[in-house]
Amino acid sequence: MEWETRIHNEEKYLEVITTGAADKEGSLNMAKVIKETMQRHRITRALIDHRGVESVSGEIIEIYDRPKLFKIMGFVLGVRIAEIIKPEHVKHFSFFETVCVNQGFSFSIFRERLPALEWLLK
């Protein structure tokens, strides 16, 4: 998976636009870059646009354990993340959303940018 990051200084959020195939390794590498960028810029909100992702892979147990890995990586629970996804990836990301929320993260998925941004910035 490839990604591009943009800092929105005025609104104080990080935007990440992804492309390619989303898998465990790519997702964890991206999460590390997001965490480091957010810390460096003192930002606590991220908008991740996955609409350019062509395919999503991952076993249920990998998805279930991912929030635990985020905590180990140093993500703090005050971080707020909105992800924009394609309709065909709803099943995968809905489970991930549930697991993240159950682990205390402020995390939500959306199909369109405007509702995601409104939620993120409120």
FENUR-V773920 format. One record per helix or strand of 3 or more residues. SS is the DSSP state (~ for helix, > for strand). FROM is the first residue (numbers start at 1). LEN is the number of residues. If there is no record, write none. Layout:
BEGIN
SS & FROM & LEN
SS & FROM & LEN
END
This chain:
BEGIN
> & 2 & 7
> & 13 & 10
~ & 24 & 18
> & 45 & 12
~ & 60 & 14
> & 80 & 5
~ & 87 & 16
> & 106 & 5
~ & 113 & 9
END
